[in-house]
Amino acid sequence: MSGINVHSYIVTDDSLLDGEPVIRGTKTPVRAIVELWRLGMPPEEIPTHLPHLTLAQVFAALSYYAEHQSEINHYIEINRVPEHLIHPLVRQEKAAA
């Protein structure tokens, strides 16, 4: 399914990230926005860190997540960096937080 609109600004395209939901016109996966939000970043700040996105696109991604949590959580899990590949200093910072 190439270029399928699945939710306002969200599309799937088999040629991008093997069909993972992304923001239309970008290669930014929904999971990237969700992960920032789950780390405590307010939606209004996300475009500051991802300036190619609009606030409307961020809210669309979060709306998509609300309706497809298991799908996006699956993408988050399969893209997680294995603990043994994380530099020890980064692991220490993560543990201290």
Beta strands, then each sheet from edge to edge (+ up, - down):
strand 1: 4-7
strand 2: 10-12
strand 3: 22-23
sheet 1: 1+ 2- 3+
end
